[in-house]
Amino acid sequence: MTRPDAADPDAADPDAAEPDAAEPDAADPDNAEPQLPVGVGPWPGGPANWPDDPRYDPVLLAEGDRRNVVDRYRYWRLEAVVADLDEHRHPFHVAIENWQHDMNIGSIVRSANAFGAAEVHIVGRRRWNRRGAMVTDRYQHVRHHEDVASFAAWAREADMPIVAVDNVPGSVPVDRADLPERAVLLFGQEGPGLSPEAIAAASVVVEITQYGSTRSINASAAGAVVMYEWCRRWAR
């Protein structure tokens, strides 16, 4: 697969000038913290009863916490949540090729957060579609690689086998594949899948066994399935 940036309306903007993937634009409505009809209101009893704990955020204590976080992190500062997650992240990484600003990328990032991935790697264009992430990228370490070659070099240096996920000839069903504890799970674009360069860089290519008429499943759904399979084997 060739990189389709020339046909992309954003191609006139070089990647180097795009916002860093780890630092989303707070003014972008897609990056606003979701205010869900769940969570908690202001801390009962007012400021006099606030907990004496630096992990808690005074604004959330005063106004309530409707963020998309599990209950144990209610009222916590974002930095405190990230620090606590860092104590429990799993040793697998997730990587996503980003040549087409695929809307599935955000959903894969959200699943990476849910399953405790150590880090997410965006391979290709720096700017990626965050809409499906539901702001979970704020809690997730995200790294950018300019191309497959630089990503593969990082993986070699980190001694991290690349497990490519695509239903191509020679791929192994993921439930029967060797899925290392330390590995980076590499996902492609909706439609074209992984590029030939990505397939060549992988130690193994796995696929998800299907039983219906469709040739493939949604890229974000595939990401969740493979991450769950890793957790089923290795998460403690």
Sequence and secondary structure as in RCSB ss.txt:
>XXXX:A:sequence
MTRPDAADPDAADPDAAEPDAAEPDAADPDNAEPQLPVGVGPWPGGPANWPDDPRYDPVLLAEGDRRNVVDRYRY
WRLEAVVADLDEHRHPFHVAIENWQHDMNIGSIVRSANAFGAAEVHIVGRRRWNRRGAMVTDRYQHVRHHEDVAS
FAAWAREADMPIVAVDNVPGSVPVDRADLPERAVLLFGQEGPGLSPEAIAAASVVVEITQYGSTRSINASAAGAV
VMYEWCRRWAR
>XXXX:A:secstr
   GGGGSTTTTS GGGS  TTS  TTSGGGS    S SB S TT GGG    TTB HHHHHH B SSS GGGTT
B HHHHHHHHHTT  SEEEEEEESS  THHHHHHHHHHHTT S EEEEE S    GGGTTGGGGS EEEESSHHH
HHHHHHHTT  EEEE   TT EETTTS   SSEEEEE BTTTBS HHHHHH SEEEE    SS S   HHHHHHH
HHHHHHHHH  
